[in-house]
Amino acid sequence: MTEQTRLANLDTERLFVYTGTNERIRLSVRALVTVSIWRHFMGDTEKLSKRQQAILEYIGQYAQRHNRPPTIREIGEAVDISSTSVVTYNLNKLVEKDLVSREREVSRGLSLTNKAREKFNMARESVQSALMRIPIKGQIVAGEPINVGNDTFETFDEEDVVEVASSMLPKQQKDLFALRVSGESMIDAMVNDGDIVVMKQQQTAHNGDMVAVWLNSSDTTTLKYFFREDGRVRLQPANPQMKPIFVDADDVTVQGKVVMVLRQTP
C-alpha cells in the first residue's frame, strides 16, 4: 500500500467501524466519536476517573437507546466491575459532581443531570462536524476483472453510506466515494474480501497507486496497483497466488484512487 493510502485499523482511537450492515456502520461510528469527544469534555473539566467516565458514558448511551436508565448490575456488567458496591461508590462520586441524579429506592432511578446532558449534547453536536458521510456506490472486484455492464458504480441505495472522521481523510475531501471489496487479490495490501475502500474520484494515476480501473474492451472493472510500462499498463495484484494483468494504456480508464481502507470486523 502506498504512503498516500491510509488504513483504518478498527479501534476506538481511530474512530472507525464496519459491521456488515449500513445502519450499524452509522450508529457505531457515531457512538465511538461521541465517546471520544465526551471523554475530552469530561476528562478535562470534571477530573473523572476512568471508571467514572465509563459509567457516565454508559448511562447516557443506554438511556439514549432504551429510553430508560440502566440498573446498577447492568452498569457493572457493561464496565467490567463485578462488585455492585464499587459501582455504587462511583455513582455517588458522580452525584457529588452533579453529573448524575439518583433515586435510591428505585431500581432504575438513575438519570443524567442537566449539567451532564449539556456536555453530552455538546459532544453529540461536535460529532456532526467531525464526521463526513461518504456514499457506498457499489462493489469493486479484487480478483479477475468481471463484467458490470457499465463504467459506473451506481448500483447501491442512496442511503448506503459510511461515516468517517474528517480528520482522517485527505485535505481535499471532494469527490470521495466508497466501494465494497469482493475478492482476495489485494490481501497483502491489507485489503480483504468484504472490506470497504474509500476512493477519490480521478482519471489519472501514478505508478504504485491502488486504483479502481475500467477496462474498456471487456467492459470489466477491477481493483489493482497501477504501473505504466512501455506503452502498456500493468495491473498488479497484492497476492502472490495471482498474476498481473497487462493491457494497452488506451484500454484503461482510471476511476478512482484508494485513500483509505475500512476493515470489516469478524
Phi and psi restraints in degrees (value plus and minus 20) as a CYANA .aco file:
   2 THR   PHI     -91.9   -51.9
   2 THR   PSI     145.3   185.3
   3 GLU   PHI     -82.1   -42.1
   3 GLU   PSI     -48.3    -8.3
   4 GLN   PHI     -95.1   -55.1
   4 GLN   PSI     -36.5     3.5
   5 THR   PHI    -108.3   -68.3
   5 THR   PSI     106.8   146.8
   6 ARG   PHI    -124.0   -84.0
   6 ARG   PSI     120.0   160.0
   7 LEU   PHI    -130.5   -90.5
   7 LEU   PSI     105.0   145.0
   8 ALA   PHI    -111.4   -71.4
   8 ALA   PSI      81.8   121.8
   9 ASN   PHI    -100.2   -60.2
   9 ASN   PSI      99.7   139.7
  10 LEU   PHI     -87.5   -47.5
  10 LEU   PSI      72.5   112.5
  11 ASP   PHI    -163.0  -123.0
  11 ASP   PSI     148.5   188.5
  12 THR   PHI     -91.4   -51.4
  12 THR   PSI     -41.8    -1.8
  13 GLU   PHI     -91.6   -51.6
  13 GLU   PSI     -54.6   -14.6
  14 ARG   PHI    -108.3   -68.3
  14 ARG   PSI     -31.5     8.5
  15 LEU   PHI      45.6    85.6
  15 LEU   PSI      21.3    61.3
  16 PHE   PHI    -150.3  -110.3
  16 PHE   PSI     127.0   167.0
  17 VAL   PHI    -176.3  -136.3
  17 VAL   PSI     125.4   165.4
  18 TYR   PHI    -157.6  -117.6
  18 TYR   PSI      96.3   136.3
  19 THR   PHI    -133.4   -93.4
  19 THR   PSI     -12.8    27.2
  20 GLY   PHI      86.3   126.3
  20 GLY   PSI     -38.6     1.4
  21 THR   PHI    -147.7  -107.7
  21 THR   PSI     124.2   164.2
  22 ASN   PHI     -76.9   -36.9
  22 ASN   PSI     -63.3   -23.3
  23 GLU   PHI     -83.1   -43.1
  23 GLU   PSI     -61.8   -21.8
  24 ARG   PHI     -90.8   -50.8
  24 ARG   PSI     -47.4    -7.4
  25 ILE   PHI     -77.7   -37.7
  25 ILE   PSI     -71.2   -31.2
  26 ARG   PHI     -84.6   -44.6
  26 ARG   PSI     -67.4   -27.4
  27 LEU   PHI     -86.1   -46.1
  27 LEU   PSI     -61.8   -21.8
  28 SER   PHI     -88.0   -48.0
  28 SER   PSI     -62.7   -22.7
  29 VAL   PHI     -84.4   -44.4
  29 VAL   PSI     -63.2   -23.2
  30 ARG   PHI     -80.6   -40.6
  30 ARG   PSI     -62.5   -22.5
  31 ALA   PHI     -81.9   -41.9
  31 ALA   PSI     -64.3   -24.3
  32 LEU   PHI     -86.8   -46.8
  32 LEU   PSI     -62.6   -22.6
  33 VAL   PHI     -87.0   -47.0
  33 VAL   PSI     -60.8   -20.8
  34 THR   PHI     -81.0   -41.0
  34 THR   PSI     -63.7   -23.7
  35 VAL   PHI     -79.0   -39.0
  35 VAL   PSI     -64.8   -24.8
  36 SER   PHI     -80.5   -40.5
  36 SER   PSI     -67.3   -27.3
  37 ILE   PHI     -90.4   -50.4
  37 ILE   PSI     -58.9   -18.9
  38 TRP   PHI     -76.7   -36.7
  38 TRP   PSI     -65.7   -25.7
  39 ARG   PHI     -82.5   -42.5
  39 ARG   PSI     -56.2   -16.2
  40 HIS   PHI     -81.5   -41.5
  40 HIS   PSI     -68.7   -28.7
  41 PHE   PHI     -81.5   -41.5
  41 PHE   PSI     -71.7   -31.7
  42 MET   PHI     -92.4   -52.4
  42 MET   PSI     -62.2   -22.2
  43 GLY   PHI     -83.0   -43.0
  43 GLY   PSI     -58.3   -18.3
  44 ASP   PHI     -98.4   -58.4
  44 ASP   PSI     -56.7   -16.7
  45 THR   PHI    -119.9   -79.9
  45 THR   PSI     -46.8    -6.8
  46 GLU   PHI    -132.3   -92.3
  46 GLU   PSI     -29.1    10.9
  47 LYS   PHI      33.3    73.3
  47 LYS   PSI      29.8    69.8
  48 LEU   PHI    -103.9   -63.9
  48 LEU   PSI     129.6   169.6
  49 SER   PHI     -92.3   -52.3
  49 SER   PSI     145.6   185.6
  50 LYS   PHI     -81.2   -41.2
  50 LYS   PSI     -57.6   -17.6
  51 ARG   PHI     -85.0   -45.0
  51 ARG   PSI     -62.6   -22.6
  52 GLN   PHI     -86.0   -46.0
  52 GLN   PSI     -59.6   -19.6
  53 GLN   PHI     -80.3   -40.3
  53 GLN   PSI     -65.6   -25.6
  54 ALA   PHI     -83.4   -43.4
  54 ALA   PSI     -61.8   -21.8
  55 ILE   PHI     -84.9   -44.9
  55 ILE   PSI     -64.8   -24.8
  56 LEU   PHI     -83.6   -43.6
  56 LEU   PSI     -63.4   -23.4
  57 GLU   PHI     -79.6   -39.6
  57 GLU   PSI     -63.8   -23.8
  58 TYR   PHI     -86.4   -46.4
  58 TYR   PSI     -62.1   -22.1
  59 ILE   PHI     -79.3   -39.3
  59 ILE   PSI     -66.4   -26.4
  60 GLY   PHI     -84.0   -44.0
  60 GLY   PSI     -65.1   -25.1
  61 GLN   PHI     -91.3   -51.3
  61 GLN   PSI     -58.3   -18.3
  62 TYR   PHI     -83.8   -43.8
  62 TYR   PSI     -66.3   -26.3
  63 ALA   PHI     -83.1   -43.1
  63 ALA   PSI     -55.9   -15.9
  64 GLN   PHI     -87.0   -47.0
  64 GLN   PSI     -58.0   -18.0
  65 ARG   PHI     -98.9   -58.9
  65 ARG   PSI     -58.2   -18.2
  66 HIS   PHI    -130.8   -90.8
  66 HIS   PSI     -24.1    15.9
  67 ASN   PHI      38.8    78.8
  67 ASN   PSI      11.3    51.3
  68 ARG   PHI    -181.2  -141.2
  68 ARG   PSI     136.6   176.6
  69 PRO   PHI    -101.4   -61.4
  69 PRO   PSI     140.5   180.5
  70 PRO   PHI    -100.6   -60.6
  70 PRO   PSI     144.3   184.3
  71 THR   PHI    -103.9   -63.9
  71 THR   PSI     147.2   187.2
  72 ILE   PHI     -82.0   -42.0
  72 ILE   PSI     -59.8   -19.8
  73 ARG   PHI     -85.0   -45.0
  73 ARG   PSI     -60.3   -20.3
  74 GLU   PHI     -84.1   -44.1
  74 GLU   PSI     -58.4   -18.4
  75 ILE   PHI     -82.2   -42.2
  75 ILE   PSI     -66.8   -26.8
  76 GLY   PHI     -78.5   -38.5
  76 GLY   PSI     -63.8   -23.8
  77 GLU   PHI     -84.5   -44.5
  77 GLU   PSI     -58.0   -18.0
  78 ALA   PHI     -91.2   -51.2
  78 ALA   PSI     -56.4   -16.4
  79 VAL   PHI    -125.0   -85.0
  79 VAL   PSI      -9.5    30.5
  80 ASP   PHI      44.0    84.0
  80 ASP   PSI      26.7    66.7
  81 ILE   PHI    -138.2   -98.2
  81 ILE   PSI      95.1   135.1
  82 SER   PHI     -98.2   -58.2
  82 SER   PSI     -46.5    -6.5
  83 SER   PHI    -112.8   -72.8
  83 SER   PSI     102.9   142.9
  84 THR   PHI     -87.2   -47.2
  84 THR   PSI     -46.8    -6.8
  85 SER   PHI     -88.4   -48.4
  85 SER   PSI     -53.1   -13.1
  86 VAL   PHI     -90.0   -50.0
  86 VAL   PSI     -59.6   -19.6
  87 VAL   PHI     -80.7   -40.7
  87 VAL   PSI     -65.6   -25.6
  88 THR   PHI     -81.6   -41.6
  88 THR   PSI     -61.8   -21.8
  89 TYR   PHI     -77.7   -37.7
  89 TYR   PSI     -67.2   -27.2
  90 ASN   PHI     -90.5   -50.5
  90 ASN   PSI     -53.0   -13.0
  91 LEU   PHI     -82.8   -42.8
  91 LEU   PSI     -60.8   -20.8
  92 ASN   PHI     -82.9   -42.9
  92 ASN   PSI     -55.9   -15.9
  93 LYS   PHI     -84.4   -44.4
  93 LYS   PSI     -58.7   -18.7
  94 LEU   PHI     -89.3   -49.3
  94 LEU   PSI     -53.9   -13.9
  95 VAL   PHI     -84.8   -44.8
  95 VAL   PSI     -63.1   -23.1
  96 GLU   PHI     -80.3   -40.3
  96 GLU   PSI     -52.7   -12.7
  97 LYS   PHI    -107.0   -67.0
  97 LYS   PSI     -14.5    25.5
  98 ASP   PHI      40.4    80.4
  98 ASP   PSI      19.8    59.8
  99 LEU   PHI    -129.4   -89.4
  99 LEU   PSI     -43.6    -3.6
 100 VAL   PHI    -153.6  -113.6
 100 VAL   PSI     118.8   158.8
 101 SER   PHI    -128.5   -88.5
 101 SER   PSI     128.8   168.8
 102 ARG   PHI    -161.6  -121.6
 102 ARG   PSI     108.6   148.6
 103 GLU   PHI    -118.4   -78.4
 103 GLU   PSI      86.8   126.8
 104 ARG   PHI     -87.0   -47.0
 104 ARG   PSI     -46.7    -6.7
 105 GLU   PHI    -112.3   -72.3
 105 GLU   PSI     -14.7    25.3
 106 VAL   PHI    -133.2   -93.2
 106 VAL   PSI     113.9   153.9
 107 SER   PHI     -78.6   -38.6
 107 SER   PSI     -64.9   -24.9
 108 ARG   PHI    -133.5   -93.5
 108 ARG   PSI      36.6    76.6
 109 GLY   PHI    -116.7   -76.7
 109 GLY   PSI       5.6    45.6
 110 LEU   PHI    -121.4   -81.4
 110 LEU   PSI     127.4   167.4
 111 SER   PHI    -178.2  -138.2
 111 SER   PSI     133.1   173.1
 112 LEU   PHI     -94.0   -54.0
 112 LEU   PSI     122.4   162.4
 113 THR   PHI     -97.0   -57.0
 113 THR   PSI     149.8   189.8
 114 ASN   PHI     -78.4   -38.4
 114 ASN   PSI     -57.3   -17.3
 115 LYS   PHI     -80.8   -40.8
 115 LYS   PSI     -66.2   -26.2
 116 ALA   PHI     -88.4   -48.4
 116 ALA   PSI     -59.5   -19.5
 117 ARG   PHI     -82.5   -42.5
 117 ARG   PSI     -59.8   -19.8
 118 GLU   PHI     -80.2   -40.2
 118 GLU   PSI     -63.3   -23.3
 119 LYS   PHI     -88.2   -48.2
 119 LYS   PSI     -58.4   -18.4
 120 PHE   PHI     -85.3   -45.3
 120 PHE   PSI     -60.0   -20.0
 121 ASN   PHI     -86.1   -46.1
 121 ASN   PSI     -56.4   -16.4
 122 MET   PHI     -81.7   -41.7
 122 MET   PSI     -62.1   -22.1
 123 ALA   PHI     -84.5   -44.5
 123 ALA   PSI     -62.3   -22.3
 124 ARG   PHI     -85.9   -45.9
 124 ARG   PSI     -58.5   -18.5
 125 GLU   PHI     -86.0   -46.0
 125 GLU   PSI     -55.9   -15.9
 126 SER   PHI     -85.3   -45.3
 126 SER   PSI     -50.0   -10.0
 127 VAL   PHI     -80.0   -40.0
 127 VAL   PSI     -59.5   -19.5
 128 GLN   PHI     -77.7   -37.7
 128 GLN   PSI     -60.0   -20.0
 129 SER   PHI    -104.8   -64.8
 129 SER   PSI     -38.4     1.6
 130 ALA   PHI    -104.2   -64.2
 130 ALA   PSI     -39.2     0.8
 131 LEU   PHI    -127.9   -87.9
 131 LEU   PSI     126.6   166.6
 132 MET   PHI    -139.8   -99.8
 132 MET   PSI     110.0   150.0
 133 ARG   PHI    -105.1   -65.1
 133 ARG   PSI     103.2   143.2
 134 ILE   PHI    -138.9   -98.9
 134 ILE   PSI     103.7   143.7
 135 PRO   PHI     -90.3   -50.3
 135 PRO   PSI     116.7   156.7
 136 ILE   PHI    -109.5   -69.5
 136 ILE   PSI      86.2   126.2
 137 LYS   PHI    -108.0   -68.0
 137 LYS   PSI     -28.3    11.7
 138 GLY   PHI     138.3   178.3
 138 GLY   PSI    -173.2  -133.2
 139 GLN   PHI    -139.4   -99.4
 139 GLN   PSI     122.7   162.7
 140 ILE   PHI    -143.4  -103.4
 140 ILE   PSI     116.4   156.4
 141 VAL   PHI    -109.2   -69.2
 141 VAL   PSI     105.4   145.4
 142 ALA   PHI    -124.2   -84.2
 142 ALA   PSI      58.6    98.6
 143 GLY   PHI     160.0   200.0
 143 GLY   PSI    -167.8  -127.8
 144 GLU   PHI     -87.5   -47.5
 144 GLU   PSI     115.2   155.2
 145 PRO   PHI     -75.9   -35.9
 145 PRO   PSI     122.1   162.1
 146 ILE   PHI    -143.6  -103.6
 146 ILE   PSI     136.2   176.2
 147 ASN   PHI     -98.0   -58.0
 147 ASN   PSI     106.5   146.5
 148 VAL   PHI    -136.3   -96.3
 148 VAL   PSI     -17.9    22.1
 149 GLY   PHI      71.5   111.5
 149 GLY   PSI     -48.6    -8.6
 150 ASN   PHI    -176.6  -136.6
 150 ASN   PSI     157.1   197.1
 151 ASP   PHI    -119.0   -79.0
 151 ASP   PSI       4.1    44.1
 152 THR   PHI    -141.5  -101.5
 152 THR   PSI     149.9   189.9
 153 PHE   PHI    -132.2   -92.2
 153 PHE   PSI      -2.4    37.6
 154 GLU   PHI     -94.7   -54.7
 154 GLU   PSI      49.7    89.7
 155 THR   PHI    -141.7  -101.7
 155 THR   PSI     -24.7    15.3
 156 PHE   PHI    -131.8   -91.8
 156 PHE   PSI     144.0   184.0
 157 ASP   PHI     -83.0   -43.0
 157 ASP   PSI     126.8   166.8
 158 GLU   PHI     -82.2   -42.2
 158 GLU   PSI     -46.3    -6.3
 159 GLU   PHI    -106.2   -66.2
 159 GLU   PSI     -20.1    19.9
 160 ASP   PHI    -100.4   -60.4
 160 ASP   PSI      81.2   121.2
 161 VAL   PHI    -155.8  -115.8
 161 VAL   PSI     143.1   183.1
 162 VAL   PHI    -144.3  -104.3
 162 VAL   PSI     121.6   161.6
 163 GLU   PHI    -128.8   -88.8
 163 GLU   PSI     109.6   149.6
 164 VAL   PHI    -149.1  -109.1
 164 VAL   PSI     121.7   161.7
 165 ALA   PHI     -81.1   -41.1
 165 ALA   PSI     105.1   145.1
 166 SER   PHI     -78.3   -38.3
 166 SER   PSI     -52.4   -12.4
 167 SER   PHI     -85.3   -45.3
 167 SER   PSI     -38.7     1.3
 168 MET   PHI    -113.5   -73.5
 168 MET   PSI     -22.6    17.4
 169 LEU   PHI    -117.5   -77.5
 169 LEU   PSI     144.1   184.1
 170 PRO   PHI     -79.3   -39.3
 170 PRO   PSI     136.6   176.6
 171 LYS   PHI     -79.4   -39.4
 171 LYS   PSI     -60.7   -20.7
 172 GLN   PHI    -105.4   -65.4
 172 GLN   PSI      82.2   122.2
 173 GLN   PHI    -123.0   -83.0
 173 GLN   PSI      -8.9    31.1
 174 LYS   PHI     -98.5   -58.5
 174 LYS   PSI     135.9   175.9
 175 ASP   PHI      40.7    80.7
 175 ASP   PSI      16.2    56.2
 176 LEU   PHI    -114.2   -74.2
 176 LEU   PSI     122.1   162.1
 177 PHE   PHI    -167.7  -127.7
 177 PHE   PSI     146.3   186.3
 178 ALA   PHI    -144.3  -104.3
 178 ALA   PSI     132.4   172.4
 179 LEU   PHI    -155.0  -115.0
 179 LEU   PSI     122.5   162.5
 180 ARG   PHI    -103.0   -63.0
 180 ARG   PSI     117.3   157.3
 181 VAL   PHI    -112.6   -72.6
 181 VAL   PSI     114.2   154.2
 182 SER   PHI    -144.2  -104.2
 182 SER   PSI     100.1   140.1
 183 GLY   PHI      96.7   136.7
 183 GLY   PSI     153.9   193.9
 184 GLU   PHI    -147.9  -107.9
 184 GLU   PSI       1.7    41.7
 185 SER   PHI     -94.7   -54.7
 185 SER   PSI     -32.3     7.7
 186 MET   PHI    -136.6   -96.6
 186 MET   PSI       4.2    44.2
 187 ILE   PHI     -85.6   -45.6
 187 ILE   PSI     -50.9   -10.9
 188 ASP   PHI     -93.0   -53.0
 188 ASP   PSI     -32.1     7.9
 189 ALA   PHI    -116.2   -76.2
 189 ALA   PSI      -6.9    33.1
 190 MET   PHI      41.9    81.9
 190 MET   PSI      15.5    55.5
 191 VAL   PHI    -136.5   -96.5
 191 VAL   PSI      88.5   128.5
 192 ASN   PHI    -127.8   -87.8
 192 ASN   PSI     143.7   183.7
 193 ASP   PHI     -76.8   -36.8
 193 ASP   PSI     107.8   147.8
 194 GLY   PHI      75.2   115.2
 194 GLY   PSI     -33.4     6.6
 195 ASP   PHI     -88.2   -48.2
 195 ASP   PSI     149.0   189.0
 196 ILE   PHI    -137.4   -97.4
 196 ILE   PSI     110.8   150.8
 197 VAL   PHI    -126.8   -86.8
 197 VAL   PSI     114.2   154.2
 198 VAL   PHI    -113.8   -73.8
 198 VAL   PSI     106.8   146.8
 199 MET   PHI    -134.8   -94.8
 199 MET   PSI     126.9   166.9
 200 LYS   PHI    -121.8   -81.8
 200 LYS   PSI     102.3   142.3
 201 GLN   PHI     -87.2   -47.2
 201 GLN   PSI     101.6   141.6
 202 GLN   PHI    -181.5  -141.5
 202 GLN   PSI     139.2   179.2
 203 GLN   PHI    -130.8   -90.8
 203 GLN   PSI     -13.9    26.1
 204 THR   PHI    -142.9  -102.9
 204 THR   PSI     139.3   179.3
 205 ALA   PHI    -171.3  -131.3
 205 ALA   PSI     129.6   169.6
 206 HIS   PHI    -120.0   -80.0
 206 HIS   PSI     137.7   177.7
 207 ASN   PHI     -75.7   -35.7
 207 ASN   PSI     111.2   151.2
 208 GLY   PHI      75.0   115.0
 208 GLY   PSI     -29.8    10.2
 209 ASP   PHI     -90.1   -50.1
 209 ASP   PSI     122.4   162.4
 210 MET   PHI    -110.4   -70.4
 210 MET   PSI     100.8   140.8
 211 VAL   PHI    -155.4  -115.4
 211 VAL   PSI     139.0   179.0
 212 ALA   PHI    -115.2   -75.2
 212 ALA   PSI     107.3   147.3
 213 VAL   PHI    -145.8  -105.8
 213 VAL   PSI     129.1   169.1
 214 TRP   PHI    -127.7   -87.7
 214 TRP   PSI     106.1   146.1
 215 LEU   PHI    -116.4   -76.4
 215 LEU   PSI      88.7   128.7
 216 ASN   PHI     -81.7   -41.7
 216 ASN   PSI     -62.1   -22.1
 217 SER   PHI     -88.8   -48.8
 217 SER   PSI     -48.5    -8.5
 218 SER   PHI    -130.7   -90.7
 218 SER   PSI     -19.4    20.6
 219 ASP   PHI      32.2    72.2
 219 ASP   PSI      28.3    68.3
 220 THR   PHI    -147.1  -107.1
 220 THR   PSI     141.7   181.7
 221 THR   PHI    -154.7  -114.7
 221 THR   PSI     132.5   172.5
 222 THR   PHI    -179.2  -139.2
 222 THR   PSI     142.0   182.0
 223 LEU   PHI    -130.7   -90.7
 223 LEU   PSI      98.7   138.7
 224 LYS   PHI    -173.4  -133.4
 224 LYS   PSI     148.2   188.2
 225 TYR   PHI     -95.2   -55.2
 225 TYR   PSI     125.8   165.8
 226 PHE   PHI    -130.7   -90.7
 226 PHE   PSI     110.4   150.4
 227 PHE   PHI    -161.8  -121.8
 227 PHE   PSI     112.0   152.0
 228 ARG   PHI    -112.0   -72.0
 228 ARG   PSI     111.1   151.1
 229 GLU   PHI    -164.4  -124.4
 229 GLU   PSI      86.4   126.4
 230 ASP   PHI      33.4    73.4
 230 ASP   PSI      31.4    71.4
 231 GLY   PHI      60.3   100.3
 231 GLY   PSI     -23.9    16.1
 232 ARG   PHI    -135.9   -95.9
 232 ARG   PSI     152.2   192.2
 233 VAL   PHI    -139.9   -99.9
 233 VAL   PSI     110.4   150.4
 234 ARG   PHI    -120.7   -80.7
 234 ARG   PSI     102.8   142.8
 235 LEU   PHI    -121.3   -81.3
 235 LEU   PSI      85.9   125.9
 236 GLN   PHI    -120.7   -80.7
 236 GLN   PSI     101.3   141.3
 237 PRO   PHI     -95.2   -55.2
 237 PRO   PSI     141.6   181.6
 238 ALA   PHI    -129.4   -89.4
 238 ALA   PSI      37.0    77.0
 239 ASN   PHI    -174.0  -134.0
 239 ASN   PSI      95.8   135.8
 240 PRO   PHI     -83.6   -43.6
 240 PRO   PSI     -34.1     5.9
 241 GLN   PHI    -103.7   -63.7
 241 GLN   PSI     -26.7    13.3
 242 MET   PHI    -139.9   -99.9
 242 MET   PSI     125.9   165.9
 243 LYS   PHI    -112.7   -72.7
 243 LYS   PSI     132.8   172.8
 244 PRO   PHI     -88.8   -48.8
 244 PRO   PSI     140.3   180.3
 245 ILE   PHI    -130.5   -90.5
 245 ILE   PSI     108.0   148.0
 246 PHE   PHI    -129.7   -89.7
 246 PHE   PSI     107.0   147.0
 247 VAL   PHI    -159.5  -119.5
 247 VAL   PSI     138.0   178.0
 248 ASP   PHI     -85.2   -45.2
 248 ASP   PSI     124.3   164.3
 249 ALA   PHI     -78.7   -38.7
 249 ALA   PSI     -55.1   -15.1
 250 ASP   PHI     -90.1   -50.1
 250 ASP   PSI     -34.6     5.4
 251 ASP   PHI    -109.5   -69.5
 251 ASP   PSI     -24.9    15.1
 252 VAL   PHI    -130.1   -90.1
 252 VAL   PSI     109.5   149.5
 253 THR   PHI    -138.1   -98.1
 253 THR   PSI      95.6   135.6
 254 VAL   PHI     -94.7   -54.7
 254 VAL   PSI     110.9   150.9
 255 GLN   PHI    -127.1   -87.1
 255 GLN   PSI     -42.6    -2.6
 256 GLY   PHI     157.6   197.6
 256 GLY   PSI     139.5   179.5
 257 LYS   PHI    -134.4   -94.4
 257 LYS   PSI     117.4   157.4
 258 VAL   PHI     -91.4   -51.4
 258 VAL   PSI     107.7   147.7
 259 VAL   PHI    -135.9   -95.9
 259 VAL   PSI     -31.9     8.1
 260 MET   PHI    -183.7  -143.7
 260 MET   PSI     128.9   168.9
 261 VAL   PHI    -142.2  -102.2
 261 VAL   PSI     109.8   149.8
 262 LEU   PHI    -125.4   -85.4
 262 LEU   PSI      97.9   137.9
 263 ARG   PHI     -99.2   -59.2
 263 ARG   PSI     115.6   155.6
 264 GLN   PHI     -98.4   -58.4
 264 GLN   PSI     114.6   154.6
 265 THR   PHI    -101.5   -61.5
 265 THR   PSI     132.9   172.9
